């Protein structure tokens, strides 16, 4: 495997550099608006790099007939159904394009060969997973303990690009508030 400067503080950037330098991308895919990358009940153990566009990860609750948005992905991010990626089993997650989205993909096998090629790449993967876990925990605490205004302010501070890339109705669902509440909060 080719090496990369591992001194950058962003583990995702480092891993993406390694994938590119080692020519590990296995293809590209273009999704149209509302097209699914993955549907519940299926498995997909690939990682996707978002060249352009935006996606959402959500679960559907048939008892309430509601969709619950878990995560978003947009340009220069990676996205996957992490539970399916880790377990190689079907999951309840859906991944849907919110607008036309251009992706690069790498299989779990190729990606894990890269990760297992050195102690440094294993550490990068652990850092990336740690960041993801921390982000999810932060979001859960916000949802459970914060007012809509605080949830809005915190996500705006953490991810200002979200408001450029994702339609408001999906952000409102992600923040567990109505679109009207989000609109009032944005107006300040």
N, C-alpha and C positions, 0 to 999 in steps of 0.2 A: 504494500500500500504506500502511496505517496504521503509525505508528511505535510503538515500545515503548521503555521505559527499558532501555538496554543495559548499565547499570552493574552488574547482578547478576552474581556470579561463575559462575553455572551456565548454560552455553550451552543446555542442553536446556530449562530453564525459560523462557528468553528466546524460543527458537524456538516453544515451545508457546503462549506468550502471543501471538506474532505470528500463528500459525495461527488461534487463537481470535478475535483482534481483527479479522482480515481475513476471518473466516467461511469458511475454506478446508476445514473438515472436510467430507467428501463422503458420509458415511454412517456407520452403526454396524452392528456384527455381534455376535451372541451365539453362542458356541461352548459345547456341552455337554462335560462331562468326557470326556476321551480323543478328542474330535473333532479332526480335523486342520485347521489353518489353511492349511497348505501341505504337499504331499508331494514326496518326491524325484522328480526327473525333470521337474518342472514349474517354471514361472517365476512370480514374483509380484513386481511392482515397486511395491508400495504400502508405506507406513509405517503402523503401527498404534500407537495410544495405548491403553494398558490402563487402563480405567476401574476394573475389578475383576476378580479372578481371577488365574490364573497359567498360564504356558506354558513349554515347554522347546523348545530348538532342538537337534536331534540328527541324527546320520548313522547309517546302518545298514551294518554290514560283513557282506556275505553269506558271506564265507569263514569267519568265526568265529561267525556268527549272533548278533552282539552289536550293541547300540545304544551309541553314544558321545555323551553329552550335552556340548554345546559351550557352551550359554548358557541362562539363565533370564530370564523377564520376569514382572513382577508389577505390582500397582497403581502408577500414576503413572510408568510406564516406557514407552518406545517399543520396538517390536520389529519386525524385518523379517528376511528372508533377504538379508543385506547383499550377498552375491555376486550374487544374481539382481537385486537393486535396482541395483547398479552396472553390471552387464554386460548387463542385459535378456535374459539367457539362462537356460535351465533349470539347476538345480543339484541337488546330492545332499542338500541339507538338508531336514529335516522340521520343521514347527512344530506342536506338539500341545498342546491344553489339558489341564492337570493337574486342573482343576476348572472349573465353569462360569465362563466368562470373557466379559466385556463389553468390546468394542473400538470405538474410533473409527478411521476410516481416511481417508487422503489419498493421492491418486495421486502417482507420481513426477513427472509433468508439473507438477501444481499445486505440489508441494513445491519443485521445482527453479526454477520461476518465482519463488517467494518467495525462495529462496536467491540467485538471480541479480539480485534487485531492488536490492541495494545492496552496497557493500563490507563493511558491518558484518555483514549476514546471511551473506555468504560466509565471513567470519572466524569467525562462530559455528559454521557447518557444519564448518569446518576444525578448530576446537577440539573439537567433538563427536567427529569422526572420530579425532582425536588421542587423546582420552580412551579411546575404544573400542579402538584399537590398543594403547595402553599396558596396559589391563586384560587383553587377550588375551595380551600378552607376559608380564605378571606371572603369569598362570595357567599358561602353558606352562613358565616357569621353575620354578614350584612343582611341577608334575607331574613334571618331569624331574629335579629336584635335591633335593626336600624329602621328609622322612619323612611318613607319614600324619598324625602328630600336628602337625607344622609346617603342613602343607597345611590341616588343619582349623582351627588357630588363626589362620592368615592369612586364610582366607575368612570366618571368624567376625568378625574385626576389620574386614575390608573391607565385608562385607555382612551385618550381623546380621539384617536383615529376611528374608534368604533362609531362615533357620531357622524363621521364623514362617509363611512363605508356601508353601514347597516341601516335599513329603513326603521323609522321610529316605532312602528307597531311591534317589531321583533325585539327592539331594545326594551320597550315597555314590558313585554312578556318575560324577558330575561330578568328584569328588575322586579317582577311580580307586582306590577301596577297597571292601571288602565292607560291607554294611549292619551286620554284627556289629562290625567294626572301628570304624565311625562311632559306633555305640551305646556302645562302651567309651570312646571318646574324649569323648563328650558327658557321660558319667557322671563323667569326670575322674579 
